[in-house]
Amino acid sequence: MSHAITGVILKGRFSPEVVQSFDLRPIDLGFDLTLFAMTHYYTACWQAKLGLDAELPGEKPQDLIFLREMAIAHIMIAIAPDPAPMFAVIETDYFGGAGSQWALVYRGKQLADTHVTQISPALQILGIQCQEGLDEFDTVGLSQYRSLPLDHLDQYIDLADELGI
């Protein structure tokens, strides 16, 4: 069975109206954390729409195409009341127990910890303490999401073509 999710986990509150203006659908993980599914088409289009060309700082994974666009930080800053919100960009790609994952944690546009590149340590930085018998990944219920709903982001595939990105 596969496990393939790509998105951003935001710590704290957000404006539902602004979230909607960015075509995002919040998934409440509890623990004051919200997961937003994103795709490479989505982040590339918002990067172009916002006139940005920078990438978020941090080490790149060798075996994953990881979301890196600075537009992610701009979106999180726009939707959160905190001017430097805490969030983690995450990705998993597993099939039959083999695969990889990656995570980087940010405070606003800055990398929060240069040593964290896995999801459970990223969740620790976001304030998660694992429950007995579970790691942080399972504590927030990420294992129940084999994939994320992405239909609402399909429009960005065509938009990326139109924008030539």
NUDREN-218521 format. One record per residue: residue number from 1; residue in one letter; x, y, z of N, C-alpha, C in turn. Coordinates in nm, 4 decimals. Example, Ala and Ser with C-alpha at 12.3 -4.5 7.8 and 13.67 -1.06 7.14 Angstrom:
<atoms>
+-----+----+----------+----------+----------+----------+----------+----------+----------+----------+----------+
|   i | aa |     n_px |     n_py |     n_pz |    ca_px |    ca_py |    ca_pz |     c_px |     c_py |     c_pz |
+-----+----+----------+----------+----------+----------+----------+----------+----------+----------+----------+
|   1 |  A |   1.3190 |  -0.5690 |   0.7800 |   1.2300 |  -0.4500 |   0.7800 |   1.3200 |  -0.3300 |   0.7800 |
|   2 |  S |   1.2850 |  -0.2250 |   0.7080 |   1.3670 |  -0.1060 |   0.7140 |   1.2900 |   0.0030 |   0.7870 |
+-----+----+----------+----------+----------+----------+----------+----------+----------+----------+----------+
</atoms>
This chain:
<atoms>
+-----+----+----------+----------+----------+----------+----------+----------+----------+----------+----------+
|   i | aa |     n_px |     n_py |     n_pz |    ca_px |    ca_py |    ca_pz |     c_px |     c_py |     c_pz |
+-----+----+----------+----------+----------+----------+----------+----------+----------+----------+----------+
|   1 |  M |   0.0846 |  -0.1178 |   0.0000 |   0.0000 |   0.0000 |   0.0000 |   0.0891 |   0.1242 |   0.0000 |
|   2 |  S |   0.0489 |   0.2252 |  -0.0747 |   0.1318 |   0.3449 |  -0.0860 |   0.0933 |   0.4498 |   0.0177 |
|   3 |  H |   0.1852 |   0.5402 |   0.0407 |   0.1633 |   0.6571 |   0.1248 |   0.2358 |   0.7708 |   0.0554 |
|   4 |  A |   0.1594 |   0.8605 |  -0.0063 |   0.2189 |   0.9705 |  -0.0818 |   0.1413 |   1.0984 |  -0.0541 |
|   5 |  I |   0.1976 |   1.1822 |   0.0324 |   0.1344 |   1.3103 |   0.0628 |   0.2370 |   1.4217 |   0.0453 |
|   6 |  T |   0.1882 |   1.5347 |  -0.0007 |   0.2706 |   1.6541 |  -0.0169 |   0.1876 |   1.7716 |   0.0307 |
|   7 |  G |   0.2442 |   1.8509 |   0.1200 |   0.1686 |   1.9646 |   0.1694 |   0.2425 |   2.0428 |   0.2749 |
|   8 |  V |   0.1653 |   2.1253 |   0.3435 |   0.2183 |   2.2137 |   0.4466 |   0.1336 |   2.1971 |   0.5719 |
|   9 |  I |   0.2015 |   2.1856 |   0.6864 |   0.1333 |   2.1800 |   0.8158 |   0.1577 |   2.3126 |   0.8860 |
|  10 |  L |   0.0502 |   2.3851 |   0.9124 |   0.0565 |   2.5148 |   0.9789 |   0.0244 |   2.4995 |   1.1261 |
|  11 |  K |   0.1039 |   2.5641 |   1.2112 |   0.0762 |   2.5689 |   1.3552 |  -0.0018 |   2.6963 |   1.3825 |
|  12 |  G |  -0.1158 |   2.6819 |   1.4470 |  -0.1915 |   2.7992 |   1.4885 |  -0.3101 |   2.8318 |   1.3998 |
|  13 |  R |  -0.3677 |   2.9465 |   1.4292 |  -0.4905 |   2.9888 |   1.3627 |  -0.4637 |   3.0383 |   1.2204 |
|  14 |  F |  -0.5728 |   3.0480 |   1.1451 |  -0.5658 |   3.1011 |   1.0096 |  -0.7009 |   3.1619 |   0.9740 |
|  15 |  S |  -0.7016 |   3.2445 |   0.8710 |  -0.8251 |   3.3055 |   0.8227 |  -0.8887 |   3.2153 |   0.7176 |
|  16 |  P |  -1.0076 |   3.1595 |   0.7452 |  -1.0735 |   3.0739 |   0.6461 |  -1.0993 |   3.1453 |   0.5133 |
|  17 |  E |  -1.1316 |   3.2751 |   0.5195 |  -1.1576 |   3.3505 |   0.3973 |  -1.0316 |   3.3616 |   0.3119 |
|  18 |  V |  -0.9184 |   3.3888 |   0.3750 |  -0.7933 |   3.4017 |   0.3002 |  -0.7497 |   3.2647 |   0.2488 |
|  19 |  V |  -0.7687 |   3.1605 |   0.3290 |  -0.7380 |   3.0239 |   0.2842 |  -0.8158 |   2.9932 |   0.1569 |
|  20 |  Q |  -0.9435 |   3.0280 |   0.1561 |  -1.0274 |   3.0029 |   0.0390 |  -0.9769 |   3.0809 |  -0.0824 |
|  21 |  S |  -0.9275 |   3.2028 |  -0.0611 |  -0.8780 |   3.2832 |  -0.1735 |  -0.7538 |   3.2212 |  -0.2376 |
|  22 |  F |  -0.6849 |   3.1349 |  -0.1644 |  -0.5686 |   3.0634 |  -0.2176 |  -0.6046 |   2.9212 |  -0.2637 |
|  23 |  D |  -0.7334 |   2.8908 |  -0.2723 |  -0.7805 |   2.7593 |  -0.3186 |  -0.7304 |   2.6436 |  -0.2325 |
|  24 |  L |  -0.7129 |   2.6677 |  -0.1045 |  -0.6675 |   2.5620 |  -0.0141 |  -0.7849 |   2.5079 |   0.0657 |
|  25 |  R |  -0.7738 |   2.3818 |   0.1046 |  -0.8755 |   2.3179 |   0.1881 |  -0.8073 |   2.2659 |   0.3139 |
|  26 |  P |  -0.8413 |   2.3228 |   0.4287 |  -0.7758 |   2.2814 |   0.5529 |  -0.8176 |   2.1423 |   0.5980 |
|  27 |  I |  -0.7208 |   2.0679 |   0.6492 |  -0.7449 |   1.9378 |   0.7115 |  -0.6981 |   1.9513 |   0.8558 |
|  28 |  D |  -0.7927 |   1.9488 |   0.9488 |  -0.7609 |   1.9658 |   1.0906 |  -0.6946 |   1.8398 |   1.1442 |
|  29 |  L |  -0.5709 |   1.8536 |   1.1911 |  -0.4986 |   1.7406 |   1.2502 |  -0.5117 |   1.7385 |   1.4020 |
|  30 |  G |  -0.5815 |   1.8374 |   1.4585 |  -0.5839 |   1.8512 |   1.6034 |  -0.4534 |   1.9147 |   1.6490 |
|  31 |  F |  -0.4366 |   1.9302 |   1.7763 |  -0.3119 |   1.9815 |   1.8334 |  -0.2767 |   2.1209 |   1.7796 |
|  32 |  D |  -0.3767 |   2.1968 |   1.7342 |  -0.3559 |   2.3300 |   1.6776 |  -0.2740 |   2.3246 |   1.5481 |
|  33 |  L |  -0.2871 |   2.2142 |   1.4749 |  -0.2170 |   2.1963 |   1.3471 |  -0.3182 |   2.1752 |   1.2349 |
|  34 |  T |  -0.2884 |   2.2342 |   1.1205 |  -0.3729 |   2.2191 |   1.0021 |  -0.2854 |   2.1808 |   0.8842 |
|  35 |  L |  -0.3294 |   2.0795 |   0.8109 |  -0.2591 |   2.0331 |   0.6919 |  -0.3276 |   2.0905 |   0.5682 |
|  36 |  F |  -0.2472 |   2.1442 |   0.4769 |  -0.2951 |   2.1938 |   0.3489 |  -0.2255 |   2.1151 |   0.2391 |
|  37 |  A |  -0.3035 |   2.0440 |   0.1572 |  -0.2463 |   1.9719 |   0.0433 |  -0.1987 |   2.0736 |  -0.0594 |
|  38 |  M |  -0.0837 |   2.0479 |  -0.1173 |  -0.0297 |   2.1320 |  -0.2241 |   0.0370 |   2.0416 |  -0.3258 |
|  39 |  T |   0.0458 |   2.0918 |  -0.4484 |   0.1165 |   2.0207 |  -0.5546 |   0.2231 |   2.1129 |  -0.6124 |
|  40 |  H |   0.3112 |   2.0554 |  -0.6928 |   0.4145 |   2.1362 |  -0.7581 |   0.3526 |   2.2348 |  -0.8566 |
|  41 |  Y |   0.2451 |   2.1941 |  -0.9227 |   0.1758 |   2.2862 |  -1.0133 |   0.1198 |   2.4049 |  -0.9349 |
|  42 |  Y |   0.0582 |   2.3748 |  -0.8205 |  -0.0007 |   2.4791 |  -0.7369 |   0.1050 |   2.5800 |  -0.6925 |
|  43 |  T |   0.2144 |   2.5316 |  -0.6350 |   0.3154 |   2.6243 |  -0.5825 |   0.3867 |   2.6994 |  -0.6946 |
|  44 |  A |   0.4082 |   2.6347 |  -0.8081 |   0.4719 |   2.7032 |  -0.9217 |   0.3820 |   2.8150 |  -0.9745 |
|  45 |  C |   0.2522 |   2.7892 |  -0.9818 |   0.1590 |   2.8920 |  -1.0293 |   0.1528 |   3.0101 |  -0.9337 |
|  46 |  W |   0.1458 |   2.9831 |  -0.8041 |   0.1426 |   3.0933 |  -0.7081 |   0.2757 |   3.1673 |  -0.7055 |
|  47 |  Q |   0.3839 |   3.0982 |  -0.7274 |   0.5145 |   3.1639 |  -0.7375 |   0.5100 |   3.2662 |  -0.8522 |
|  48 |  A |   0.4559 |   3.2246 |  -0.9664 |   0.4458 |   3.3142 |  -1.0824 |   0.3454 |   3.4268 |  -1.0564 |
|  49 |  K |   0.2287 |   3.3924 |  -0.9997 |   0.1256 |   3.4935 |  -0.9725 |   0.1759 |   3.6009 |  -0.8769 |
|  50 |  L |   0.2571 |   3.5609 |  -0.7793 |   0.3092 |   3.6553 |  -0.6803 |   0.4366 |   3.7245 |  -0.7271 |
|  51 |  G |   0.4862 |   3.6868 |  -0.8440 |   0.6068 |   3.7498 |  -0.8981 |   0.7326 |   3.7158 |  -0.8210 |
|  52 |  L |   0.7386 |   3.5946 |  -0.7694 |   0.8534 |   3.5514 |  -0.6891 |   0.9415 |   3.4572 |  -0.7700 |
|  53 |  D |   1.0704 |   3.4561 |  -0.7377 |   1.1583 |   3.3578 |  -0.8013 |   1.2506 |   3.2892 |  -0.7015 |
|  54 |  A |   1.2415 |   3.3259 |  -0.5751 |   1.3281 |   3.2670 |  -0.4726 |   1.2724 |   3.1333 |  -0.4244 |
|  55 |  E |   1.3619 |   3.0539 |  -0.3692 |   1.3232 |   2.9282 |  -0.3053 |   1.3333 |   2.9433 |  -0.1547 |
|  56 |  L |   1.2586 |   2.8615 |  -0.0839 |   1.2741 |   2.8530 |   0.0607 |   1.4114 |   2.7947 |   0.0912 |
|  57 |  P |   1.4740 |   2.8375 |   0.2005 |   1.6043 |   2.7810 |   0.2356 |   1.5908 |   2.6382 |   0.2874 |
|  58 |  G |   1.7012 |   2.5665 |   0.2857 |   1.7043 |   2.4320 |   0.3422 |   1.7586 |   2.3295 |   0.2465 |
|  59 |  E |   1.8029 |   2.2204 |   0.3045 |   1.8604 |   2.1097 |   0.2289 |   1.7544 |   2.0439 |   0.1411 |
|  60 |  K |   1.7947 |   2.0061 |   0.0213 |   1.7030 |   1.9389 |  -0.0712 |   1.7195 |   1.7882 |  -0.0593 |
|  61 |  P |   1.6092 |   1.7138 |  -0.0616 |   1.6200 |   1.5675 |  -0.0602 |   1.6745 |   1.5170 |  -0.1934 |
|  62 |  Q |   1.7447 |   1.4049 |  -0.1885 |   1.8021 |   1.3465 |  -0.3093 |   1.6992 |   1.2723 |  -0.3932 |
|  63 |  D |   1.5994 |   1.2130 |  -0.3282 |   1.5093 |   1.1226 |  -0.3992 |   1.3640 |   1.1699 |  -0.4093 |
|  64 |  L |   1.3379 |   1.2952 |  -0.3778 |   1.2027 |   1.3495 |  -0.3874 |   1.2068 |   1.4844 |  -0.4591 |
|  65 |  I |   1.1005 |   1.5148 |  -0.5305 |   1.0843 |   1.6492 |  -0.5859 |   1.0060 |   1.7267 |  -0.4808 |
|  66 |  F |   1.0757 |   1.8061 |  -0.4030 |   1.0212 |   1.8681 |  -0.2827 |   0.9734 |   2.0102 |  -0.3121 |
|  67 |  L |   0.8597 |   2.0496 |  -0.2547 |   0.8090 |   2.1860 |  -0.2695 |   0.9093 |   2.2843 |  -0.2104 |
|  68 |  R |   0.9552 |   2.3788 |  -0.2919 |   1.0595 |   2.4720 |  -0.2474 |   1.0248 |   2.6187 |  -0.2704 |
|  69 |  E |   0.9141 |   2.6476 |  -0.3353 |   0.8846 |   2.7841 |  -0.3757 |   0.8607 |   2.8764 |  -0.2561 |
|  70 |  M |   0.9161 |   2.9976 |  -0.2647 |   0.8970 |   3.0994 |  -0.1617 |   0.7489 |   3.1371 |  -0.1493 |
|  71 |  A |   0.6711 |   3.1108 |  -0.2528 |   0.5270 |   3.1385 |  -0.2475 |   0.4616 |   3.0689 |  -0.1283 |
|  72 |  I |   0.5143 |   2.9541 |  -0.0877 |   0.4578 |   2.8817 |   0.0268 |   0.4621 |   2.9695 |   0.1515 |
|  73 |  A |   0.5764 |   3.0309 |   0.1785 |   0.5892 |   3.1185 |   0.2954 |   0.4960 |   3.2388 |   0.2825 |
|  74 |  H |   0.4873 |   3.2967 |   0.1638 |   0.3981 |   3.4110 |   0.1429 |   0.2529 |   3.3726 |   0.1701 |
|  75 |  I |   0.2133 |   3.2546 |   0.1278 |   0.0762 |   3.2086 |   0.1511 |   0.0521 |   3.1868 |   0.3002 |
|  76 |  M |   0.1443 |   3.1211 |   0.3689 |   0.1276 |   3.0963 |   0.5124 |   0.1227 |   3.2278 |   0.5899 |
|  77 |  I |   0.2063 |   3.3242 |   0.5518 |   0.2055 |   3.4556 |   0.6172 |   0.0723 |   3.5261 |   0.5907 |
|  78 |  A |   0.0182 |   3.5117 |   0.4704 |  -0.1089 |   3.5764 |   0.4360 |  -0.2270 |   3.5163 |   0.5116 |
|  79 |  I |  -0.2258 |   3.3851 |   0.5336 |  -0.3432 |   3.3218 |   0.5956 |  -0.3395 |   3.3243 |   0.7477 |
|  80 |  A |  -0.2217 |   3.3410 |   0.8072 |  -0.2072 |   3.3355 |   0.9530 |  -0.2026 |   3.4766 |   1.0123 |
|  81 |  P |  -0.2551 |   3.4950 |   1.1336 |  -0.2455 |   3.6260 |   1.1977 |  -0.1038 |   3.6572 |   1.2465 |
|  82 |  D |  -0.0232 |   3.5554 |   1.2672 |   0.1156 |   3.5720 |   1.3104 |   0.1988 |   3.6161 |   1.1899 |
|  83 |  P |   0.2781 |   3.7234 |   1.2015 |   0.3587 |   3.7683 |   1.0876 |   0.4716 |   3.6723 |   1.0501 |
|  84 |  A |   0.5037 |   3.5806 |   1.1383 |   0.6055 |   3.4782 |   1.1094 |   0.5529 |   3.3429 |   1.1587 |
|  85 |  P |   0.4536 |   3.2879 |   1.0896 |   0.3930 |   3.1626 |   1.1360 |   0.4895 |   3.0450 |   1.1275 |
|  86 |  M |   0.4686 |   2.9491 |   1.2156 |   0.5456 |   2.8245 |   1.2121 |   0.4719 |   2.7265 |   1.1220 |
|  87 |  F |   0.5476 |   2.6660 |   1.0294 |   0.4887 |   2.5660 |   0.9413 |   0.5965 |   2.4701 |   0.8937 |
|  88 |  A |   0.5525 |   2.3520 |   0.8550 |   0.6430 |   2.2505 |   0.8002 |   0.5957 |   2.2134 |   0.6609 |
|  89 |  V |   0.6889 |   2.2091 |   0.5679 |   0.6625 |   2.1558 |   0.4348 |   0.6981 |   2.0080 |   0.4431 |
|  90 |  I |   0.6046 |   1.9210 |   0.4048 |   0.6274 |   1.7768 |   0.4199 |   0.6004 |   1.7023 |   0.2899 |
|  91 |  E |   0.6652 |   1.5880 |   0.2775 |   0.6376 |   1.4979 |   0.1660 |   0.6702 |   1.3557 |   0.2082 |
|  92 |  T |   0.5821 |   1.2636 |   0.1690 |   0.6097 |   1.1208 |   0.1858 |   0.5937 |   1.0526 |   0.0513 |
|  93 |  D |   0.6697 |   0.9484 |   0.0304 |   0.6586 |   0.8671 |  -0.0910 |   0.6999 |   0.7252 |  -0.0550 |
|  94 |  Y |   0.6015 |   0.6458 |  -0.0137 |   0.6256 |   0.5073 |   0.0285 |   0.5376 |   0.4131 |  -0.0514 |
|  95 |  F |   0.5883 |   0.2948 |  -0.0761 |   0.5077 |   0.1879 |  -0.1334 |   0.5565 |   0.0574 |  -0.0734 |
|  96 |  G |   0.4658 |  -0.0161 |  -0.0125 |   0.5013 |  -0.1438 |   0.0480 |   0.6063 |  -0.1318 |   0.1571 |
|  97 |  G |   0.6062 |  -0.0190 |   0.2274 |   0.7009 |   0.0011 |   0.3366 |   0.8343 |   0.0591 |   0.2955 |
|  98 |  A |   0.8632 |   0.0629 |   0.1664 |   0.9895 |   0.1204 |   0.1185 |   0.9622 |   0.2587 |   0.0612 |
|  99 |  G |   1.0536 |   0.3497 |   0.0860 |   1.0387 |   0.4839 |   0.0320 |   1.1074 |   0.5852 |   0.1189 |
| 100 |  S |   1.0598 |   0.7082 |   0.1120 |   1.1247 |   0.8135 |   0.1884 |   1.0255 |   0.9224 |   0.2257 |
| 101 |  Q |   1.0729 |   1.0106 |   0.3124 |   0.9965 |   1.1262 |   0.3555 |   1.0934 |   1.2415 |   0.3752 |
| 102 |  W |   1.0388 |   1.3616 |   0.3787 |   1.1211 |   1.4798 |   0.3993 |   1.0349 |   1.5860 |   0.4635 |
| 103 |  A |   1.0950 |   1.6689 |   0.5443 |   1.0248 |   1.7816 |   0.6048 |   1.1250 |   1.8908 |   0.6380 |
| 104 |  L |   1.0833 |   2.0127 |   0.6200 |   1.1593 |   2.1290 |   0.6641 |   1.0627 |   2.2195 |   0.7387 |
| 105 |  V |   1.1104 |   2.2805 |   0.8479 |   1.0255 |   2.3647 |   0.9317 |   1.0703 |   2.5097 |   0.9184 |
| 106 |  Y |   0.9714 |   2.5970 |   0.9072 |   0.9985 |   2.7394 |   0.8884 |   0.9252 |   2.8231 |   0.9915 |
| 107 |  R |   0.9852 |   2.9359 |   1.0222 |   0.9188 |   3.0442 |   1.0947 |   0.9185 |   3.1596 |   0.9955 |
| 108 |  G |   0.8028 |   3.1845 |   0.9379 |   0.7960 |   3.2824 |   0.8299 |   0.8761 |   3.2316 |   0.7105 |
| 109 |  K |   0.9713 |   3.3124 |   0.6661 |   1.0536 |   3.2752 |   0.5502 |   1.1857 |   3.2100 |   0.5899 |
| 110 |  Q |   1.2091 |   3.1961 |   0.7199 |   1.3370 |   3.1449 |   0.7689 |   1.3262 |   2.9996 |   0.8140 |
| 111 |  L |   1.4296 |   2.9240 |   0.7861 |   1.4373 |   2.7857 |   0.8317 |   1.4457 |   2.7853 |   0.9837 |
| 112 |  A |   1.3607 |   2.7086 |   1.0490 |   1.3559 |   2.7063 |   1.1956 |   1.4667 |   2.6216 |   1.2566 |
| 113 |  D |   1.5064 |   2.5145 |   1.1894 |   1.6105 |   2.4249 |   1.2412 |   1.6777 |   2.3558 |   1.1229 |
| 114 |  T |   1.8050 |   2.3807 |   1.1051 |   1.8774 |   2.3259 |   0.9895 |   1.9007 |   2.1761 |   0.9993 |
| 115 |  H |   1.8821 |   2.1168 |   1.1157 |   1.9102 |   1.9744 |   1.1347 |   1.7882 |   1.8850 |   1.1116 |
| 116 |  V |   1.6704 |   1.9437 |   1.1055 |   1.5478 |   1.8650 |   1.0925 |   1.5121 |   1.8469 |   0.9456 |
| 117 |  T |   1.5032 |   1.7202 |   0.9033 |   1.4639 |   1.6880 |   0.7656 |   1.3627 |   1.5726 |   0.7609 |
| 118 |  Q |   1.3104 |   1.5320 |   0.8748 |   1.2125 |   1.4235 |   0.8818 |   1.0853 |   1.4757 |   0.9489 |
| 119 |  I |   0.9743 |   1.4095 |   0.9228 |   0.8447 |   1.4611 |   0.9655 |   0.8257 |   1.4576 |   1.1170 |
| 120 |  S |   0.8592 |   1.3491 |   1.1843 |   0.8377 |   1.3446 |   1.3300 |   0.9170 |   1.4523 |   1.4038 |
| 121 |  P |   1.0468 |   1.4726 |   1.3750 |   1.1172 |   1.5840 |   1.4390 |   1.0580 |   1.7208 |   1.4020 |
| 122 |  A |   1.0082 |   1.7342 |   1.2793 |   0.9431 |   1.8596 |   1.2394 |   0.8191 |   1.8834 |   1.3248 |
| 123 |  L |   0.7425 |   1.7780 |   1.3479 |   0.6235 |   1.7898 |   1.4318 |   0.6603 |   1.8230 |   1.5761 |
| 124 |  Q |   0.7740 |   1.7738 |   1.6242 |   0.8209 |   1.8106 |   1.7578 |   0.8415 |   1.9615 |   1.7665 |
| 125 |  I |   0.9032 |   2.0194 |   1.6638 |   0.9254 |   2.1642 |   1.6627 |   0.7921 |   2.2390 |   1.6614 |
| 126 |  L |   0.6924 |   2.1799 |   1.5986 |   0.5594 |   2.2411 |   1.5956 |   0.4808 |   2.2148 |   1.7243 |
| 127 |  G |   0.5452 |   2.1507 |   1.8220 |   0.4853 |   2.1349 |   1.9543 |   0.4235 |   2.0007 |   1.9855 |
| 128 |  I |   0.4395 |   1.9026 |   1.8990 |   0.3776 |   1.7718 |   1.9222 |   0.4646 |   1.6858 |   2.0125 |
| 129 |  Q |   0.4021 |   1.6308 |   2.1147 |   0.4653 |   1.5305 |   2.1999 |   0.3937 |   1.3993 |   2.1710 |
| 130 |  C |   0.4715 |   1.2985 |   2.1357 |   0.4088 |   1.1732 |   2.0941 |   0.3323 |   1.1091 |   2.2099 |
| 131 |  Q |   0.2220 |   1.0456 |   2.1720 |   0.1431 |   0.9712 |   2.2684 |   0.2082 |   0.8354 |   2.2894 |
| 132 |  E |   0.1782 |   0.7728 |   2.4012 |   0.2393 |   0.6446 |   2.4346 |   0.2180 |   0.5426 |   2.3227 |
| 133 |  G |   0.3267 |   0.4825 |   2.2796 |   0.3222 |   0.3805 |   2.1759 |   0.3162 |   0.4345 |   2.0337 |
| 134 |  L |   0.3171 |   0.5665 |   2.0189 |   0.3096 |   0.6283 |   1.8866 |   0.4235 |   0.7277 |   1.8685 |
| 135 |  D |   0.4664 |   0.7463 |   1.7450 |   0.5576 |   0.8572 |   1.7186 |   0.4733 |   0.9804 |   1.6847 |
| 136 |  E |   0.5378 |   1.0924 |   1.6587 |   0.4655 |   1.2165 |   1.6326 |   0.3802 |   1.2063 |   1.5053 |
| 137 |  F |   0.4326 |   1.1390 |   1.4040 |   0.3626 |   1.1176 |   1.2772 |   0.2271 |   1.0510 |   1.3019 |
| 138 |  D |   0.2279 |   0.9453 |   1.3825 |   0.1037 |   0.8736 |   1.4136 |   0.0181 |   0.9482 |   1.5158 |
| 139 |  T |   0.0809 |   1.0218 |   1.6066 |   0.0062 |   1.0983 |   1.7064 |  -0.0887 |   1.1972 |   1.6404 |
| 140 |  V |  -0.0434 |   1.2658 |   1.5348 |  -0.1309 |   1.3625 |   1.4666 |  -0.2161 |   1.2975 |   1.3581 |
| 141 |  G |  -0.1996 |   1.1672 |   1.3376 |  -0.2846 |   1.0936 |   1.2450 |  -0.2430 |   1.0979 |   1.0991 |
| 142 |  L |  -0.1181 |   1.1339 |   1.0712 |  -0.0753 |   1.1393 |   0.9310 |  -0.0759 |   1.0026 |   0.8639 |
| 143 |  S |  -0.0623 |   0.8964 |   0.9417 |  -0.0609 |   0.7623 |   0.8820 |  -0.1963 |   0.7249 |   0.8211 |
| 144 |  Q |  -0.3038 |   0.7929 |   0.8622 |  -0.4357 |   0.7623 |   0.8059 |  -0.4565 |   0.8248 |   0.6679 |
| 145 |  Y |  -0.3670 |   0.9146 |   0.6278 |  -0.3777 |   0.9787 |   0.4968 |  -0.2803 |   0.9121 |   0.4008 |
| 146 |  R |  -0.3289 |   0.8163 |   0.3233 |  -0.2447 |   0.7501 |   0.2226 |  -0.2145 |   0.8453 |   0.1083 |
| 147 |  S |  -0.3096 |   0.9336 |   0.0828 |  -0.2937 |   1.0412 |  -0.0140 |  -0.3856 |   1.1539 |   0.0325 |
| 148 |  L |  -0.3711 |   1.2692 |  -0.0280 |  -0.4537 |   1.3834 |   0.0097 |  -0.5477 |   1.4188 |  -0.1047 |
| 149 |  P |  -0.6649 |   1.4743 |  -0.0723 |  -0.7557 |   1.5169 |  -0.1793 |  -0.6941 |   1.6329 |  -0.2574 |
| 150 |  L |  -0.6796 |   1.6134 |  -0.3881 |  -0.6135 |   1.7134 |  -0.4721 |  -0.6999 |   1.7621 |  -0.5877 |
| 151 |  D |  -0.8221 |   1.7103 |  -0.6013 |  -0.9068 |   1.7467 |  -0.7152 |  -0.9231 |   1.8976 |  -0.7295 |
| 152 |  H |  -0.9344 |   1.9678 |  -0.6168 |  -0.9536 |   2.1126 |  -0.6213 |  -0.8310 |   2.1858 |  -0.6750 |
| 153 |  L |  -0.7174 |   2.1171 |  -0.6852 |  -0.5947 |   2.1791 |  -0.7361 |  -0.5668 |   2.1436 |  -0.8818 |
| 154 |  D |  -0.6525 |   2.0613 |  -0.9425 |  -0.6310 |   2.0201 |  -1.0819 |  -0.6235 |   2.1384 |  -1.1778 |
| 155 |  Q |  -0.6963 |   2.2455 |  -1.1471 |  -0.6947 |   2.3637 |  -1.2340 |  -0.5539 |   2.4202 |  -1.2525 |
| 156 |  Y |  -0.4653 |   2.3942 |  -1.1571 |  -0.3296 |   2.4487 |  -1.1642 |  -0.2418 |   2.3754 |  -1.2656 |
| 157 |  I |  -0.2822 |   2.2566 |  -1.3068 |  -0.2082 |   2.1855 |  -1.4115 |  -0.2211 |   2.2639 |  -1.5421 |
| 158 |  D |  -0.3452 |   2.2983 |  -1.5782 |  -0.3681 |   2.3763 |  -1.7000 |  -0.3109 |   2.5170 |  -1.6878 |
| 159 |  L |  -0.3250 |   2.5773 |  -1.5707 |  -0.2725 |   2.7122 |  -1.5507 |  -0.1207 |   2.7143 |  -1.5665 |
| 160 |  A |  -0.0539 |   2.6113 |  -1.5167 |   0.0920 |   2.6039 |  -1.5323 |   0.1290 |   2.5990 |  -1.6803 |
| 161 |  D |   0.0523 |   2.5241 |  -1.7588 |   0.0750 |   2.5202 |  -1.9039 |   0.0545 |   2.6582 |  -1.9654 |
| 162 |  E |  -0.0546 |   2.7245 |  -1.9273 |  -0.0837 |   2.8581 |  -1.9799 |   0.0266 |   2.9576 |  -1.9448 |
| 163 |  L |   0.0800 |   2.9457 |  -1.8229 |   0.1860 |   3.0365 |  -1.7784 |   0.3234 |   2.9963 |  -1.8317 |
| 164 |  G |   0.3306 |   2.8780 |  -1.8909 |   0.4584 |   2.8308 |  -1.9442 |   0.5579 |   2.7915 |  -1.8371 |
| 165 |  I |   0.5059 |   2.7406 |  -1.7264 |   0.5952 |   2.6999 |  -1.6166 |   0.5845 |   2.5507 |  -1.5913 |
+-----+----+----------+----------+----------+----------+----------+----------+----------+----------+----------+
</atoms>
